[in-house]
């Protein structure tokens, strides 16, 4: 799960156990001055990139599902997923 605000990025690495997410790791960081000027979509995408980079050792060799509440990114990620299939 990833999220971005005007000032920071946040991500949660979780694993499903009995169909419920169990948190493994929380990560966050503040945006620098240039990143604070990004559009909302760019900030949300930056949060995903941050999460994938931060959790890389845990994710290698695994199927990854990204959850976001940002409608535009959901659409873009769905199109990307379909083009890779």
KAJOGI-V373510 format. One line per field, one symbol per residue. phi: phi as a letter, one per 20 degrees, with the letter a starting at -180 (. if undefined). burial: b if it has 16 or more other C-alpha atoms within 10 Angstrom, else e. A space follows every 10 residues. Layout:
# KAJOGI-V373510
phi->???
burial->???
This chain:
# KAJOGI-V373510
phi->.cbcdfcbdb bceccfclmd fdfdbdbbae eegfffeffg fffffffffg ffffegfeeg ndfddddbee gffgffffff fffef
burial->bbbbeeebbb bbbeeeeeee eeeeeeebee beeeeeeeee eebbbbbbeb bbebbeeeee eeeeeeebee eebeeeeeee eeeee
